[in-house]
Amino acid sequence: MTQKKENRIPEKTPSEEAAKPEETSAPGKGIDIPAKTVKTGRKRTVFFILVFAFAAAIAVLEIFPPEYSSDPLIQDMMKVTVTRLIGASLFIPIMLTRKYRILGFTKKNRAFALLVTLPALAVVINNLPVIGLLSGSAAVTHRGTALALYALESISIGLFEEVAFRGVLFMSVLEDRRSSSREIFGATLVTSLVFGAVHILNLFIGASPLSVILQVGYSFLIGGMCAIVLLRTHSVWICVFLHSLFDFNGNLVPKLGEGKIWDAATVAITAVLGVAVLVFMLAVLKNTRPSDVAGIFPGLPPEPEEDGGKPE
């Protein structure tokens, strides 16, 4: 008897299998798309869907807030707190996934990093009407729940704005613009301008043009100051603390009290301190080198400086 030969397809060796690239066919097409590309595209789609959903939720809650309280003051503070915490819950994961090293305090030049923080802290403390409160011309009339909620509102604003604008936006721009002092200076200036300009939107929620102009101005300054502190300390949480305390001190009497917060002495101190800190911060920013921020991006070493790295 003769045996029938079986037709078999030759099996591939393990090395041949390993050499074959992993591919995924696009639905309905004969073109093969790498699985990694498909996965990245899906992640990007999910990311934009989440951003849109969070933005829509914030807009709805801002324009049509639920009734948290019959007290207008409590209602307003609850609305701001809820929307800002929602925003922070979106941007904190984004900041963490970028793996920027801005969650601690820089191990390099701790003394100088502290020196940069102290002038910023002086500006923050000066935002409280100390003279008015000590002299009795200004007073805080709301205590207890209102004061605690106001503190939470200030923290939620500082957390959301610093994580979104310094922890994500500024870091994203700086990641590609940090090969010289000039580029670092430009990244700080541009993102601070964006932060200030965003406050123009307050016109659409009933704020007066004059108050919005003032908000844009001081937001640009506080944004730049916090950006410089972040560059030198590598800690976004210090920026959150400074921003939250700045807002708490500045709106404490207008929102929870009554009386005069501006007098000749306060105006003079604020002007002198403001100019002095501005000059100091600009000097620090001008002399910030790529090596000073390299630790923030451990996997991406900066390119060598050109022309001494100083901004024109």
C-alpha positions as CSV (number, residue, x, y, z in Angstrom):
1,M,0.0,0.0,0.0
2,T,1.1,3.5,-0.8
3,Q,0.8,6.1,1.8
4,K,-0.8,9.5,0.9
5,K,1.3,12.5,1.5
6,E,-0.3,15.3,3.5
7,N,-0.1,18.8,2.2
8,R,1.1,20.9,5.1
9,I,1.9,24.6,5.3
10,P,5.5,25.0,6.6
11,E,5.5,26.3,10.1
12,K,7.5,29.5,10.7
13,T,10.4,29.5,13.1
14,P,10.1,31.6,16.3
15,S,12.7,34.1,14.9
16,E,10.6,34.6,11.7
17,E,7.5,35.2,13.9
18,A,9.3,37.7,16.0
19,A,10.5,39.6,12.9
20,K,7.0,40.1,11.6
21,P,5.7,43.5,12.7
22,E,2.4,43.6,14.6
23,E,-0.3,45.0,12.4
24,T,-3.9,45.8,12.6
25,S,-6.1,46.1,9.6
26,A,-8.2,49.2,9.3
27,P,-12.0,48.3,9.2
28,G,-13.3,48.0,5.7
29,K,-9.9,48.7,4.0
30,G,-7.0,46.7,2.8
31,I,-4.4,49.1,4.3
32,D,-2.6,47.8,7.4
33,I,-2.2,50.3,10.2
34,P,0.3,49.7,13.0
35,A,-1.4,48.8,16.3
36,K,0.5,51.4,18.2
37,T,-0.8,54.2,15.9
38,V,-4.4,52.9,16.4
39,K,-3.9,52.8,20.2
40,T,-2.4,56.4,20.2
41,G,-5.3,57.6,18.1
42,R,-7.8,56.1,20.5
43,K,-6.1,57.7,23.5
44,R,-6.1,61.1,21.8
45,T,-9.8,60.7,21.0
46,V,-10.7,59.7,24.6
47,F,-8.6,62.7,25.9
48,F,-10.5,65.2,23.7
49,I,-13.8,63.7,24.6
50,L,-13.0,64.0,28.3
51,V,-11.8,67.6,27.9
52,F,-15.0,68.5,26.0
53,A,-17.1,66.8,28.6
54,F,-15.4,68.6,31.5
55,A,-15.6,72.0,29.7
56,A,-19.3,71.5,29.0
57,A,-20.0,70.5,32.6
58,I,-18.1,73.6,33.9
59,A,-19.9,75.9,31.5
60,V,-23.3,74.5,32.4
61,L,-22.7,74.7,36.1
62,E,-21.3,78.3,35.7
63,I,-24.3,79.5,33.7
64,F,-27.0,77.4,35.2
65,P,-25.8,76.5,38.7
66,P,-27.9,74.3,41.0
67,E,-29.4,76.0,44.0
68,Y,-26.8,75.2,46.7
69,S,-28.2,77.8,49.2
70,S,-30.8,80.5,49.5
71,D,-28.0,82.8,50.7
72,P,-26.6,84.6,47.7
73,L,-23.1,84.8,49.2
74,I,-23.0,81.1,49.9
75,Q,-24.6,80.3,46.5
76,D,-21.9,82.3,44.7
77,M,-19.0,80.7,46.6
78,M,-20.4,77.2,46.1
79,K,-20.7,77.8,42.4
80,V,-17.1,78.9,42.0
81,T,-15.8,76.1,44.3
82,V,-17.6,73.3,42.5
83,T,-16.6,74.5,39.0
84,R,-13.0,75.0,39.9
85,L,-12.7,71.6,41.6
86,I,-14.1,70.0,38.5
87,G,-11.5,71.8,36.4
88,A,-8.7,70.7,38.7
89,S,-9.9,67.1,38.6
90,L,-9.3,67.2,34.8
91,F,-5.9,69.0,34.8
92,I,-4.3,67.2,37.7
93,P,-4.3,63.8,36.0
94,I,-3.0,65.5,32.8
95,M,-0.2,67.1,34.7
96,L,0.7,63.8,36.4
97,T,0.7,61.8,33.2
98,R,3.2,64.3,31.7
99,K,5.6,63.2,34.5
100,Y,7.0,66.7,34.9
101,R,9.2,66.9,38.0
102,I,7.3,69.8,39.6
103,L,5.7,68.0,42.6
104,G,8.5,68.6,45.1
105,F,11.1,71.2,46.0
106,T,14.2,71.5,44.0
107,K,17.3,69.8,45.5
108,K,19.6,72.2,43.7
109,N,20.1,75.7,45.1
110,R,17.5,75.4,47.9
111,A,18.7,78.7,49.4
112,F,18.2,80.6,46.2
113,A,14.9,78.9,45.5
114,L,13.7,80.1,48.9
115,L,15.1,83.6,48.2
116,V,12.8,83.7,45.1
117,T,9.8,82.6,47.1
118,L,10.1,85.1,49.9
119,P,9.5,88.3,47.7
120,A,6.5,86.5,46.1
121,L,5.2,85.8,49.6
122,A,5.6,89.4,50.6
123,V,3.4,90.5,47.6
124,V,0.8,87.9,48.7
125,I,0.7,89.0,52.3
126,N,0.5,92.7,51.3
127,N,-2.7,91.9,49.4
128,L,-4.4,91.7,52.7
129,P,-5.5,95.1,53.9
130,V,-3.5,94.9,57.1
131,I,-3.6,98.6,58.0
132,G,-7.3,98.7,57.5
133,L,-7.9,95.6,59.7
134,L,-5.6,96.8,62.4
135,S,-6.9,100.3,62.5
136,G,-10.6,99.2,62.5
137,S,-11.4,101.0,59.2
138,A,-12.1,97.6,57.7
139,A,-13.5,94.5,59.3
140,V,-14.6,90.9,58.5
141,T,-18.3,90.6,59.3
142,H,-18.9,87.0,58.2
143,R,-17.5,84.1,60.2
144,G,-18.0,80.4,60.7
145,T,-19.3,78.5,57.6
146,A,-19.0,81.5,55.3
147,L,-15.3,82.0,56.2
148,A,-14.5,78.3,55.9
149,L,-16.3,78.1,52.5
150,Y,-14.5,81.2,51.3
151,A,-11.1,79.6,52.2
152,L,-12.2,76.5,50.2
153,E,-13.2,78.7,47.3
154,S,-9.8,80.4,47.3
155,I,-8.0,77.1,47.4
156,S,-10.1,75.7,44.6
157,I,-9.3,78.7,42.4
158,G,-5.5,78.6,43.2
159,L,-5.4,74.8,42.6
160,F,-7.3,74.9,39.3
161,E,-5.5,77.9,37.8
162,E,-2.0,76.9,38.8
163,V,-2.3,73.3,37.7
164,A,-4.0,74.3,34.4
165,F,-1.8,77.3,33.5
166,R,1.5,76.6,35.2
167,G,1.5,72.8,35.6
168,V,0.1,72.0,32.1
169,L,0.2,75.0,29.8
170,F,3.4,76.6,30.9
171,M,5.2,73.3,31.2
172,S,4.0,72.2,27.7
173,V,5.3,75.4,26.1
174,L,8.6,75.3,28.1
175,E,9.2,71.7,27.1
176,D,9.8,72.9,23.5
177,R,11.1,76.3,24.3
178,R,13.9,76.0,26.9
179,S,17.2,75.7,25.0
180,S,18.2,79.3,26.0
181,S,17.4,82.0,28.5
182,R,15.7,83.9,25.7
183,E,13.3,81.0,25.0
184,I,12.5,80.5,28.7
185,F,11.8,84.3,29.0
186,G,9.5,84.1,26.0
187,A,7.6,81.1,27.3
188,T,7.1,82.7,30.6
189,L,5.9,86.0,29.1
190,V,3.5,84.4,26.6
191,T,1.8,82.0,29.0
192,S,1.4,84.8,31.6
193,L,-0.2,87.0,28.9
194,V,-2.6,84.1,28.0
195,F,-3.4,83.7,31.7
196,G,-4.2,87.4,32.0
197,A,-6.2,87.5,28.8
198,V,-8.4,84.5,29.9
199,H,-9.9,86.8,32.6
200,I,-11.6,88.9,29.9
201,L,-14.2,86.2,29.9
202,N,-15.5,87.6,33.3
203,L,-17.2,90.3,31.2
204,F,-19.7,87.6,30.1
205,I,-20.7,86.8,33.7
206,G,-21.5,90.3,34.7
207,A,-18.2,91.8,35.8
208,S,-17.7,95.5,35.1
209,P,-15.1,96.5,32.4
210,L,-13.0,98.4,35.0
211,S,-12.8,95.4,37.3
212,V,-12.0,93.1,34.4
213,I,-9.1,95.3,33.2
214,L,-7.7,95.2,36.8
215,Q,-8.1,91.5,36.9
216,V,-6.3,91.0,33.6
217,G,-3.4,93.2,34.8
218,Y,-2.9,91.6,38.2
219,S,-3.5,88.1,36.8
220,F,-0.7,88.7,34.3
221,L,1.6,89.8,37.1
222,I,0.7,87.0,39.6
223,G,0.9,84.5,36.7
224,G,4.4,85.6,35.8
225,M,5.5,85.6,39.4
226,C,4.2,82.1,40.0
227,A,5.9,80.9,36.7
228,I,9.2,82.2,37.9
229,V,8.8,80.6,41.3
230,L,8.0,77.3,39.6
231,L,11.1,77.6,37.4
232,R,13.3,78.0,40.5
233,T,11.6,75.8,43.1
234,H,10.3,73.0,40.7
235,S,7.2,72.9,42.9
236,V,3.7,73.6,41.6
237,W,2.3,73.3,45.1
238,I,4.2,76.4,46.2
239,C,2.5,78.2,43.4
240,V,-0.9,76.8,44.4
241,F,-0.3,78.1,48.0
242,L,0.9,81.5,46.9
243,H,-2.0,82.0,44.4
244,S,-4.7,80.7,46.9
245,L,-3.4,83.0,49.7
246,F,-3.2,85.9,47.3
247,D,-6.9,85.5,46.4
248,F,-7.9,84.9,50.0
249,N,-6.2,88.1,51.2
250,G,-7.4,90.3,48.3
251,N,-11.1,89.4,48.5
252,L,-11.5,88.8,52.2
253,V,-12.9,92.2,53.1
254,P,-14.7,92.9,49.8
255,K,-16.5,89.6,50.0
256,L,-16.9,88.9,53.7
257,G,-16.5,92.3,55.3
258,E,-16.9,96.0,55.0
259,G,-14.8,99.2,55.3
260,K,-11.9,100.9,53.7
261,I,-9.2,98.7,52.3
262,W,-7.1,101.3,50.5
263,D,-5.4,104.3,52.2
264,A,-2.4,106.4,51.4
265,A,0.0,104.2,53.3
266,T,-1.3,100.9,51.8
267,V,-1.1,102.4,48.3
268,A,2.5,103.6,48.8
269,I,3.6,100.3,50.3
270,T,1.9,98.3,47.5
271,A,3.5,100.5,44.8
272,V,7.1,100.3,46.2
273,L,6.9,96.6,47.0
274,G,5.3,95.9,43.6
275,V,8.1,97.7,41.6
276,A,10.9,96.2,43.8
277,V,9.6,92.6,43.4
278,L,8.9,93.1,39.7
279,V,12.5,94.2,39.1
280,F,13.8,91.3,41.2
281,M,11.7,88.7,39.4
282,L,12.7,90.0,36.0
283,A,16.3,89.8,36.9
284,V,15.8,86.2,38.1
285,L,14.0,85.3,34.9
286,K,16.6,86.9,32.7
287,N,19.3,84.9,34.4
288,T,17.4,81.6,34.4
289,R,19.4,79.0,32.3
290,P,18.4,75.8,30.7
291,S,20.4,73.9,33.3
292,D,18.1,75.5,36.0
293,V,15.0,73.8,34.5
294,A,16.6,70.6,33.1
295,G,15.5,68.7,36.2
296,I,11.9,69.3,35.3
297,F,12.3,67.3,32.0
298,P,14.7,64.5,32.9
299,G,14.2,62.6,29.7
300,L,14.7,65.6,27.4
301,P,18.0,67.3,27.8
302,P,18.0,70.9,26.5
303,E,20.0,72.0,23.5
304,P,23.2,74.1,24.1
305,E,22.7,77.8,24.6
306,E,23.5,80.3,21.9
307,D,24.5,84.0,22.3
308,G,25.0,83.5,26.0
309,G,21.3,82.6,26.4
310,K,20.3,86.2,27.4
311,P,17.0,87.7,26.1
312,E,17.3,90.8,24.1
